[in-house]
Amino acid sequence: MLQSELGRGVIVPMVTPVSKDGELDFEAIERIIETLVAAGTAPFIMGTTGESASIPEKARSVFVRAMVDFVAGRVKTYAGISSPCFQTSVDAAKSYFDLGVDAVVAHPPNYFPLEGAQILRYYEKLADQITGPLLLYNNPIVTHFSIPITIIDQLSHHERIIGIKDSEKDSERLNLSLQLWSERSDFHHLLGWGAKMAYGLQKGSAGLVPSSGNLVPKMHAEMVEAAQSGDTNKLEQLQKRTNDILQIYLKNRSVSQSLPALKLMMNALNLCEPYVLPPLEMLNDDENNQVLKKMQKLNIWD
């Protein structure tokens, strides 16, 4: 397992468990983290899957402290610092490192559309002003623009930038990324594209950042192990099984619709309550029933 090394292995973009009134659910946070740690995977809180933009400012450091305390040094910990405000990201990084987080994660500011040179200067300035490791995050679904490969490659040589979590669904981009960075020991490519996990691992991705890791973290850890051992058949079988799981909450849904479906599935597994933070809304009863029926039919958790 690669969890002893920062920026490698399976890093699960963890949901943010909340109560019906929107308060952090600490029992559920601990329950999910214990499941992730038992599988040999690491938690990444306050990313897209974690509804980061909707978490109240006062709750963020509280969440980080809880994660670090529950993990207790058994795996690496990651926390998102993405904000349209540069100073807010810098201050968040300082706070989270002081609380014991191993690395912070940031996509570019998503209010103004940025060009390549602006993205480069933003990340250079951010990395210069924080005190610990930074993982870049490319997710055009939320930022509405992509970080160019050439810019990432320039940033890859900064002493504090340890890698890129890339969720962009582009095969040409993926292949070029792996050509550039699969052999690097100081900069890691982490794949956030669920349908290409097996392919990415076979071609040199350092690890996975799968939303479905909230449901089946051990399955994703087994994917990494299968890739390391060269067990192609097992790797492809696991890819098919995780694809089936992904389809339950992703197919024909936007991000804002898929996250409530994911939390509903986690609720069915007794991991957390199904509640989401505004502006997201829970699915209606008919949609809920469809998700649960598909989950039951798949029978993959027995």
Phi, psi and omega per residue, in radians:
M1 nan 2.568 -3.016
L2 -1.798 0.213 -3.025
Q3 -1.257 -0.177 3.093
S4 -1.316 -0.268 -3.120
E5 -1.907 2.260 -3.110
L6 -1.120 2.355 3.076
G7 1.416 0.306 3.123
R8 -2.347 2.898 3.099
G9 1.495 -2.619 -3.137
V10 -1.853 2.056 3.119
I11 -1.996 1.939 -3.019
V12 -1.544 2.104 3.059
P13 -1.280 1.617 -2.915
M14 -1.268 2.466 3.018
V15 -1.169 2.831 3.048
T16 -1.789 1.820 -3.122
P17 -1.278 2.218 3.132
V18 -2.316 2.760 3.058
S19 -1.423 3.097 -3.127
K20 -1.054 -0.539 -3.137
D21 -1.592 0.157 3.029
G22 1.522 0.153 3.106
E23 -1.500 2.608 3.091
L24 -1.008 2.371 3.123
D25 -1.762 1.686 -3.005
F26 -1.217 -0.572 3.085
E27 -1.112 -0.721 3.118
A28 -1.217 -0.671 3.084
I29 -1.007 -0.821 3.139
E30 -1.126 -0.721 -3.118
R31 -1.084 -0.794 3.139
I32 -1.141 -0.785 -3.119
I33 -1.089 -0.709 3.104
E34 -1.080 -0.649 3.101
T35 -1.150 -0.738 -3.141
L36 -1.161 -0.800 -3.115
V37 -1.121 -0.726 3.128
A38 -1.047 -0.533 3.132
A39 -1.486 -0.077 -3.108
G40 1.392 0.417 3.141
T41 -1.955 2.860 -3.061
A42 -1.995 2.536 3.112
P43 -1.517 2.415 2.987
F44 -2.128 1.895 -3.102
I45 -1.722 2.724 3.064
M46 1.123 0.758 2.931
G47 -1.792 -2.830 -3.141
T48 -1.094 -0.827 3.121
T49 -1.096 -0.459 3.118
G50 -1.519 0.207 3.102
E51 0.949 0.722 -2.976
S52 -0.967 -0.688 -3.092
A53 -1.171 -0.284 -3.066
S54 -1.776 -0.081 -3.099
I55 -1.396 2.198 3.130
P56 -1.023 2.524 -3.088
E57 -0.955 -0.742 -3.082
K58 -1.151 -0.365 -3.091
A59 -1.554 -0.243 -2.981
R60 -1.173 -0.913 3.126
S61 -1.138 -0.573 3.088
V62 -1.091 -0.742 3.116
F63 -1.115 -0.782 3.136
V64 -1.075 -0.795 3.141
R65 -1.044 -0.756 3.139
A66 -1.085 -0.782 3.128
M67 -1.035 -0.868 -3.107
V68 -1.070 -0.732 -3.137
D69 -1.146 -0.765 -3.114
F70 -1.204 -0.648 3.121
V71 -1.209 -0.692 3.077
A72 0.929 0.702 3.027
G73 1.356 0.100 -3.070
R74 -1.344 -0.528 3.040
V75 -2.430 3.008 3.096
K76 -1.287 2.699 -3.138
T77 -2.189 2.514 -3.079
Y78 -2.334 2.476 3.124
A79 -2.418 2.408 3.132
G80 -1.372 2.439 3.118
I81 -2.158 0.200 -3.053
S82 -1.070 2.300 3.112
S83 -2.733 2.580 3.013
P84 -1.114 -0.361 3.137
C85 -1.699 2.081 -3.103
F86 -1.011 -0.849 -3.064
Q87 -1.128 -0.581 3.080
T88 -1.076 -0.714 3.107
S89 -1.145 -0.738 3.120
V90 -1.096 -0.818 -3.125
D91 -1.126 -0.675 3.114
A92 -1.111 -0.752 3.130
A93 -1.044 -0.778 3.128
K94 -1.057 -0.806 -3.130
S95 -1.080 -0.785 -3.065
Y96 -1.234 -0.670 3.072
F97 -1.138 -0.671 3.084
D98 -1.079 -0.547 3.134
L99 -1.421 -0.176 3.041
G100 1.916 0.166 3.086
V101 -1.145 2.514 -3.118
D102 -1.423 -0.589 3.137
A103 -2.688 2.675 3.056
V104 -1.951 2.762 -3.042
V105 -2.252 2.395 -3.120
A106 -2.565 2.209 2.878
H107 -1.535 2.878 -3.134
P108 -1.122 2.769 3.059
P109 -0.976 2.419 -2.982
N110 -1.983 0.429 3.090
Y111 -1.668 -0.908 3.106
F112 -1.680 2.385 3.018
P113 -1.184 2.266 -3.054
L114 -1.964 2.557 3.029
E115 -1.587 2.931 -3.070
G116 -0.917 -0.852 -3.102
A117 -1.125 -0.596 3.100
Q118 -1.184 -0.697 3.100
I119 -1.106 -0.747 3.128
L120 -1.022 -0.890 -3.100
R121 -1.150 -0.629 3.129
Y122 -1.059 -0.900 -3.091
Y123 -1.191 -0.644 3.083
E124 -1.062 -0.788 3.135
K125 -1.133 -0.721 3.131
L126 -1.124 -0.837 -3.127
A127 -1.108 -0.589 3.126
D128 -1.191 -0.532 -3.005
Q129 -1.702 -0.157 3.076
I130 -1.706 2.973 -2.986
T131 -1.959 0.059 -3.098
G132 -2.511 -3.002 -3.067
P133 -1.145 2.481 -3.139
L134 -2.162 2.258 3.042
L135 -1.838 2.128 3.078
L136 -1.234 2.693 -3.086
Y137 -2.439 2.027 3.110
N138 -1.884 2.003 3.135
N139 -2.583 1.497 -3.069
P140 -1.035 -0.356 3.133
I141 -1.049 -0.617 -3.114
V142 -1.780 -0.478 -3.131
T143 -1.613 -0.396 -3.139
H144 1.230 0.289 2.939
F145 -2.715 2.822 -3.073
S146 -1.863 2.559 3.019
I147 -1.412 2.053 -3.113
P148 -1.049 2.510 3.128
I149 -0.982 -0.712 -3.117
T150 -1.097 -0.611 3.117
I151 -1.227 -0.754 3.101
I152 -1.051 -0.713 -3.116
D153 -1.121 -0.672 3.068
Q154 -1.130 -0.736 -3.126
L155 -1.212 -0.399 -3.065
S156 -1.099 -0.264 -3.115
H157 -1.685 0.003 3.069
H158 -1.262 2.395 -3.013
E159 -1.091 -0.420 -3.098
R160 -1.734 -0.158 -3.102
I161 -1.622 2.014 -2.971
I162 -1.738 -0.229 -3.121
G163 2.980 -3.042 -3.139
I164 -2.304 2.244 2.942
K165 -1.703 1.940 -3.028
D166 -1.974 2.086 -3.135
S167 -1.883 0.147 -3.120
E168 -1.315 2.297 -3.090
K169 -1.564 1.452 -3.071
D170 -2.580 1.912 -3.054
S171 -1.138 -0.702 3.129
E172 -1.088 -0.742 3.118
R173 -1.101 -0.753 -3.134
L174 -1.065 -0.821 -3.122
N175 -1.101 -0.724 3.123
L176 -1.141 -0.713 3.120
S177 -1.023 -0.783 -3.102
L178 -1.227 -0.579 3.051
Q179 -1.088 -0.676 -3.080
L180 -1.350 -0.691 -2.878
W181 -2.144 -0.082 -3.062
S182 -1.128 -0.431 -3.137
E183 -1.683 0.000 -3.112
R184 -1.386 2.381 3.074
S185 -1.679 -0.229 -3.077
D186 -1.854 -0.043 -3.120
F187 -2.597 2.184 -2.976
H188 -2.004 2.444 3.027
H189 -1.692 2.118 3.122
L190 -2.018 2.270 -3.003
L191 -1.684 2.211 3.086
G192 -1.936 0.335 -3.126
W193 -1.853 1.784 -2.977
G194 -1.012 -0.696 -3.069
A195 -1.228 -0.274 -3.072
K196 -1.978 0.317 -3.065
M197 -1.064 -0.872 -3.124
A198 -1.065 -0.784 3.141
Y199 -1.046 -0.844 -3.117
G200 -1.053 -0.759 -3.141
L201 -1.127 -0.697 3.124
Q202 -1.148 -0.538 -3.083
K203 -1.640 -0.023 3.018
G204 2.089 0.147 3.031
S205 -1.074 2.494 -3.120
A206 -1.355 -0.272 -3.129
G207 3.014 -3.004 -3.045
L208 -2.169 2.623 3.009
V209 -2.260 1.339 -2.974
P210 -1.733 2.265 3.070
S211 -1.096 -0.562 3.110
S212 -1.181 -0.178 3.038
G213 -1.118 -0.353 3.046
N214 -1.133 -0.476 -3.092
L215 -1.697 -0.767 -3.065
V216 -2.358 1.160 -3.098
P217 -1.062 -0.652 -3.116
K218 -1.105 -0.623 3.131
M219 -1.078 -0.662 3.131
H220 -1.298 -0.629 3.052
A221 -1.095 -0.652 3.100
E222 -1.163 -0.532 3.076
M223 -1.109 -0.779 3.126
V224 -1.101 -0.755 3.141
E225 -1.114 -0.708 3.127
A226 -1.122 -0.697 3.105
A227 -1.133 -0.707 -3.137
Q228 -1.142 -0.634 -3.099
S229 -1.535 -0.106 -3.140
G230 1.362 0.343 3.138
D231 -1.481 1.442 -3.048
T232 -1.112 -0.711 -3.120
N233 -1.066 -0.813 3.132
K234 -1.127 -0.716 3.139
L235 -1.047 -0.769 -3.139
E236 -1.201 -0.637 3.072
Q237 -1.094 -0.754 3.129
L238 -1.168 -0.635 3.084
Q239 -1.066 -0.758 3.133
K240 -1.113 -0.727 -3.114
R241 -1.166 -0.733 3.120
T242 -1.220 -0.578 3.053
N243 -1.037 -0.754 3.140
D244 -1.065 -0.684 3.119
I245 -1.188 -0.787 3.140
L246 -1.010 -0.698 -3.076
Q247 -1.099 -0.494 -3.107
I248 -1.066 -0.752 -3.081
Y249 -1.845 -0.198 -3.111
L250 -1.787 -0.590 -2.978
K251 -1.058 2.212 3.110
N252 1.075 0.448 3.116
R253 -2.226 2.520 2.972
S254 -1.329 3.020 3.096
V255 -1.022 -0.739 -3.092
S256 -1.167 -0.361 3.085
Q257 -1.642 -0.524 -3.082
S258 -1.298 -0.581 -3.115
L259 -1.147 -0.742 3.037
P260 -1.078 -0.615 3.111
A261 -1.177 -0.693 3.089
L262 -1.087 -0.783 3.134
K263 -1.158 -0.590 3.066
L264 -1.085 -0.751 3.109
M265 -1.119 -0.681 3.102
M266 -1.163 -0.619 3.068
N267 -1.099 -0.676 3.112
A268 -1.133 -0.418 3.092
L269 -1.647 0.133 3.119
N270 1.103 0.576 3.119
L271 -1.655 -0.642 -3.138
C272 -2.829 2.980 3.049
E273 -1.317 2.803 -3.068
P274 -1.484 0.114 -2.982
Y275 -1.313 2.542 3.091
V276 -2.124 2.892 -3.127
L277 -1.667 2.538 3.057
P278 -1.028 2.492 0.226
P279 -1.503 0.002 3.109
L280 -1.170 2.695 3.127
E281 -2.335 2.632 3.087
M282 -1.184 2.711 3.102
L283 -1.236 2.791 3.083
N284 -1.343 2.999 -3.039
D285 -1.059 -0.673 -3.130
D286 -1.142 -0.771 3.111
E287 -1.126 -0.736 3.101
N288 -0.987 -0.815 -3.115
N289 -1.107 -0.663 3.119
Q290 -1.113 -0.763 3.125
V291 -1.079 -0.820 -3.088
L292 -1.162 -0.633 3.097
K293 -1.138 -0.750 3.115
K294 -1.132 -0.675 3.115
M295 -1.114 -0.784 3.126
Q296 -1.126 -0.706 -3.126
K297 -1.127 -0.655 -3.119
L298 -1.139 -0.646 3.013
N299 1.007 0.545 -3.017
I300 -1.523 -0.207 -3.082
W301 -1.692 -0.030 -3.127
D302 -1.312 nan nan
